Amino acid sequence: MDFRFSAGKFAAKQRKLLQLEYKAEEQEVASNRSLYTTKELEAKGIAINKLKLTETSSGLYGKLLIHLQSAKKRRATTEDHTNDYVLPPTKLGPGDIVGIFPASEHLATDPLLSGVVYRINTKELTVAIDKAAQNTQSLYESHLAALMLPNDITYRRCVEAVESVESIEAGIPFLWEVLLELQEPRRSKEEAKVEVLNKNLNESQIGAVKRALEATDVYLVHGPPGTGKTTTVVEYIPVSYTHLTLPTNREV
């Protein structure tokens, strides 16, 4: 098997697929803006209309946080906020890219600014923007709308990950074959004996630590949010350093 050729071919194919996916997202956003009113986009959960800027604050890494609240009363979904200044049901969540537009029937113009959703709840949408690149003073004077945009951050990270594939050292071709599911990952024939440090781990987490110790190439821990993946990895790190029966185990 020509390892370098396979890695390059794989990376080229994935880059092309990522580009197609991102272009499709851009076209979908453009189509939505031209076909639907802001009210209809809000009903789809990808926009929030009639917002007002209430304050700004400093965020991490030189970011500026803009705090947006509803500028009109809406019928809330809970009894505590009936006909209150609450945000409508939305698909927007932390990490999404949004554009901030002047509130109007159609979002046909370019956004005034764009940023990343930092936090959102029933009362407030907080967006992180580049502090040096934006002038927010004029935003206090008018109503605004937020619209979900294609996530170029995720796209760039995926491209960087794919490009890193090409830099995998030719000295570990078996790992490459495992990652491409051309070979089964290898495991030690010797069963790992695990003495956990965190006594709150459940059987599934302990089993994941054990199997990770037995893996000689790579081991993937996966599961839905809140199932304890991070806790499992935190347990694995100190245990792996004290585990002397598997000297060939790769620690990540």
Helices and strands as residue ranges (DSSP letters): H 3-35, H 38-43, E 47-58, G 60-62, E 63-70, G 79-81, E 97-102, E 113-120, E 124-130, G 137-141, E 144-149, H 152-165, H 173-179, H 203-214, H 229-242
